[in-house]
Amino acid sequence: MSITQKTVKTLVAGAFAATLTMAAAHASSAHDPAAPEGKEKCYGVAKAGMNDCGSLDGAHGCASAAKVDGDVTEWVLVPKGLCHKLVGGKLAEEAKAEMDAPSE
């Protein structure tokens, strides 16, 4: 195989991989709708299998897919103002910060 053929194949493979990555990111965001008026997404309080829609880390895009209780990446819709009253309840920014924090 010549250098040119190898280069073209490498470029095609890279473009294909990039397309798959963008499609996966879009699919994940499509399963993570904004909260309706009067509600908020409360992270860290869902029981295993009782989450609403996709996870914060993009691990899945489905409701009822939480693997463990209290996972900070999983959420449920609650009335506005209720989340911080629940043990472990976090809004998106707080959950992202906890998720991104280095573990000790």
Contact map, one row per residue, 1 for C-alpha under 8 A:
11101100000000000000000000000000000000000000000000000000000000000000000000000000000000000000000000000000
11111100000000000000000000000000000000000000000000000000000000000000000000000000000000000000000000000000
11111110000000000000000000000000000000000000000000000000000000000000000000000000000000000000000000000000
01111111000000000000000000000000000000000000000000000000000000000000000000000000000000000000000000000000
11111111100000000000000000000000000000000000000000000000000000000000000000000000000000000000000000000000
11111111110000000000000000000000000000000000000000000000000000000000000000000000000000000000000000000000
00111111111000000000000000000000000000000000000000000000000000000000000000000000000000000000000000000000
00011111111100000000000000000000000000000000000000000000000000000000000000000000000000000000000000000000
00001111111110000000000000000000000000000000000000000000000000000000000000000000000000000000000000000000
00000111111111000000000000000000000000000000000000000000000000000000000000000000000000000000000000000000
00000011111111100000000000000000000000000000000000000000000000000000000000000000000000000000000000000000
00000001111111110000000000000000000000000000000000000000000000000000000000000000000000000000000000000000
00000000111111111000000000000000000000000000000000000000000000000000000000000000000000000000000000000000
00000000011111111100000000000000000000000000000000000000000000000000000000000000000000000000000000000000
00000000001111111110000000000000000000000000000000000000000000000000000000000000000000000000000000000000
00000000000111111111000000000000000000000000000000000000000000000000000000000000000000000000000000000000
00000000000011111111100000000000000000000000000000000000000000000000000000000000000000000000000000000000
00000000000001111111110000000000000000000000000000000000000000000000000000000000000000000000000000000000
00000000000000111111111000000000000000000000000000000000000000000000000000000000000000000000000000000000
00000000000000011111111100000000000000000000000000000000000000000000000000000000000000000000000000000000
00000000000000001111111110000000000000000000000000000000000000000000000000000000000000000000000000000000
00000000000000000111111111000000000000000000000000000000000000000000000000000000000000000000000000000000
00000000000000000011111111100000000000000000000000000000000000000000000000000000000000000000000000000000
00000000000000000001111111110000000000000000000000000000000000000000000000000000000000000000000000000000
00000000000000000000111111111000000000000000000000000000010000000000000000000000000000000000000000000000
00000000000000000000011111111100000000000000000000000000000000000000000000000000000000000000000000000000
00000000000000000000001111111110000000000000000000000000000010000000000000000000000000000000000000000000
00000000000000000000000111111111000000000000000000000100010110000000000000000000000000000000000000000000
00000000000000000000000011111111100000000000000000000000000010000000000000000000000000000000000000000000
00000000000000000000000001111111100000000000000000000000000000000000000000000000000000000000000000000000
00000000000000000000000000111111100000000000000000001100000011000000000000000000000000000000000000000000
00000000000000000000000000011111110000000000000000001110000010000000000000000000000000000000000000000000
00000000000000000000000000001111111000000000000000000000000000000000000000000000000000000000000000000000
00000000000000000000000000000001111100000000000000000000000000000000000000000000000000000000000000000000
00000000000000000000000000000000111110111000000000000000000000000000000000001000000000000000000000000000
00000000000000000000000000000000011111110000000000000000000000000000000000000000000000000000000000000000
00000000000000000000000000000000001111100000000000000000000000000000000000000000000000000000000000000000
00000000000000000000000000000000000111110000000000000000000000000000000000000011000000000000000000000000
00000000000000000000000000000000001111111000000000000000000000000000000000001111000000000000000000000000
00000000000000000000000000000000001101111100000000000000000000000000000000001111101000000010000000000000
00000000000000000000000000000000001000111110000000000000000000000000000000111100001000000011000000000000
00000000000000000000000000000000000000011111100000000000000000000000000000111100001000001111000000000000
00000000000000000000000000000000000000001111110000000000000000000000001111110000000000011111001000000000
00000000000000000000000000000000000000000111110000000000000000000000011111100000000000011100001000000000
00000000000000000000000000000000000000000111111000000000000000000000111101110000000001111000000000000000
00000000000000000000000000000000000000000011111111100000000000000100111001110000000000000000000000000000
00000000000000000000000000000000000000000000111111100000000000000101110000000000000000000000000000000000
00000000000000000000000000000000000000000000011111100000000000011111110000000000000000000000000000000000
00000000000000000000000000000000000000000000011111100000000000111111000000000000000000000000000000000000
00000000000000000000000000000000000000000000011111110000000000111100000000010000000000000000000000000000
00000000000000000000000000000000000000000000011111111000000000111100000001110000000000000000000000000000
00000000000000000000000000000000000000000000000001111100000001110000000001111000000000000000000000000000
00000000000000000000000000000011000000000000000000111110000011110000000000100000000000000000000000000000
00000000000000000000000000010011000000000000000000011111011111100000000001000000000000000000000000000000
00000000000000000000000000000001000000000000000000001111111111000000000011100000000000000000000000000000
00000000000000000000000000000000000000000000000000000111111000000000000011000000000000000000000100000000
00000000000000000000000000000000000000000000000000000011111000000000000010000000000000000000000000000000
00000000000000000000000010010000000000000000000000000111111110000000000000000000000000000000000000000000
00000000000000000000000000000000000000000000000000000111111110000000000000000000000000000000000000000000
00000000000000000000000000010000000000000000000000000110011111001000000000000000000000000000000000000000
00000000000000000000000000111011000000000000000000001110011111100000000000000000000000000000000000000000
00000000000000000000000000000010000000000000000000011110000111111000000000000000000000000000000000000000
00000000000000000000000000000000000000000000000011111100000011111100000000000000000000000000000000000000
00000000000000000000000000000000000000000000000111111000000001111100000000000000000000000000000000000000
00000000000000000000000000000000000000000000000111100000000101111110000000000000000000000000000000000000
00000000000000000000000000000000000000000000011111100000000000111111101001000000000000000000000000000000
00000000000000000000000000000000000000000000000110000000000000001111100000000000000000000000000000000000
00000000000000000000000000000000000000000000001110000000000000000111111000000000000000000000000000000000
00000000000000000000000000000000000000000000111100000000000000000111111000000000000000000000000000000000
00000000000000000000000000000000000000000001111100000000000000000001111101000000000000010000000000000000
00000000000000000000000000000000000000000011110000000000000000000101111111000000000000000000000000000000
00000000000000000000000000000000000000000011100000000000000000000000011111100000000000000100001001100000
00000000000000000000000000000000000000000011000000000011100000000000001111100000000000000000001100100000
00000000000000000000000000000000000000000011110000110111000000000100011111110000000000000000000000000000
00000000000000000000000000000000000000001111110000111010000000000000000111111000000000000000000000000000
00000000000000000000000000000000000000001110110001110000000000000000000001111100000000000000000000000000
00000000000000000000000000000000001000111100000000010000000000000000000000111110000000000000000000000000
00000000000000000000000000000000000000111100000000000000000000000000000000011111011000000000000000000000
00000000000000000000000000000000000001110000000000000000000000000000000000001111111000000000000000000000
00000000000000000000000000000000000001110000000000000000000000000000000000000111111000000000000000000000
00000000000000000000000000000000000000010000000000000000000000000000000000000011111110000000000000000000
00000000000000000000000000000000000000000000000000000000000000000000000000000111111111000000000000000000
00000000000000000000000000000000000000011100000000000000000000000000000000000111111111001110000000000000
00000000000000000000000000000000000000000000000000000000000000000000000000000000111111111110000000000000
00000000000000000000000000000000000000000000000000000000000000000000000000000000111111101000000000000000
00000000000000000000000000000000000000000000100000000000000000000000000000000000011111111000000000000000
00000000000000000000000000000000000000000000100000000000000000000000000000000000000111111000000000000000
00000000000000000000000000000000000000000011100000000000000000000000010000000000000101111100000000000000
00000000000000000000000000000000000000000111100000000000000000000000000000000000001111111110000000000000
00000000000000000000000000000000000000000111000000000000000000000000000100000000001100011111111000000000
00000000000000000000000000000000000000011110000000000000000000000000000000000000001100001111111000000000
00000000000000000000000000000000000000001110000000000000000000000000000000000000000000000111111100000000
00000000000000000000000000000000000000000000000000000000000000000000000000000000000000000111111110000000
00000000000000000000000000000000000000000000000000000000000000000000000000000000000000000111111111000000
00000000000000000000000000000000000000000011000000000000000000000000000110000000000000000111111111100000
00000000000000000000000000000000000000000000000000000001000000000000000010000000000000000001111111110000
00000000000000000000000000000000000000000000000000000000000000000000000000000000000000000000111111111000
00000000000000000000000000000000000000000000000000000000000000000000000100000000000000000000011111111000
00000000000000000000000000000000000000000000000000000000000000000000000110000000000000000000001111111000
00000000000000000000000000000000000000000000000000000000000000000000000000000000000000000000000111111100
00000000000000000000000000000000000000000000000000000000000000000000000000000000000000000000000011111110
00000000000000000000000000000000000000000000000000000000000000000000000000000000000000000000000000011111
00000000000000000000000000000000000000000000000000000000000000000000000000000000000000000000000000001111
00000000000000000000000000000000000000000000000000000000000000000000000000000000000000000000000000000111
